[in-house]
């Protein structure tokens, strides 16, 4: 995936006679674009086999849209990032559709939603945006802009969650998508915390060691 992204960006830069920092920006953007396309496609295709394609995509977008503004912990490679993300989206979508959506009632779903969004606003206020060594946020103005964007996204998520809960109450529709938004939101919020950083860092380390061991066989 990384090799493909670099090849595409190299062709674009060559044809447009672009070099230096602009070339690096295009390469970084192409890597992100290819990763998104591959990740969304993989989640959707795998979701078809589990019967949870739309639910998995809802979790996927709930996480990734907020992450664009909030930042969060990073892993050592794109492949590991993709595997962790796919596993979470698919496992959560199966759990929600086949277990939780039938088990949880609207009262407890409403309580859960209030708790999740309260926690999300607190963590965003205290932690976001989280930068990295490779992508530092150097100005206070940019930090404020990204945090404001996070708040707007949370409000949009809250509105959608209320709509799904209302539809479930009024027309007895499934609570699957309300739960998917909450799961996606909480996963992204987790990546902003020290606990989440240690958890994902441990998974990353374990997967990296396993991959190296397999390559050495």
DADADA-V825977 format. One record per helix or strand of 2 or more residues. SS is the DSSP state (2 for helix, 1 for strand). FROM is the first residue (numbers start at 1). LEN is the number of residues. Records with the same first field share a line. If there is no record, write none. Layout:
BEGIN
SS = FROM-LEN + FROM-LEN
END
This chain:
BEGIN
2 = 2-14 + 21-30 + 53-18 + 78-26 + 106-22 + 140-32 + 176-15 + 194-22
END
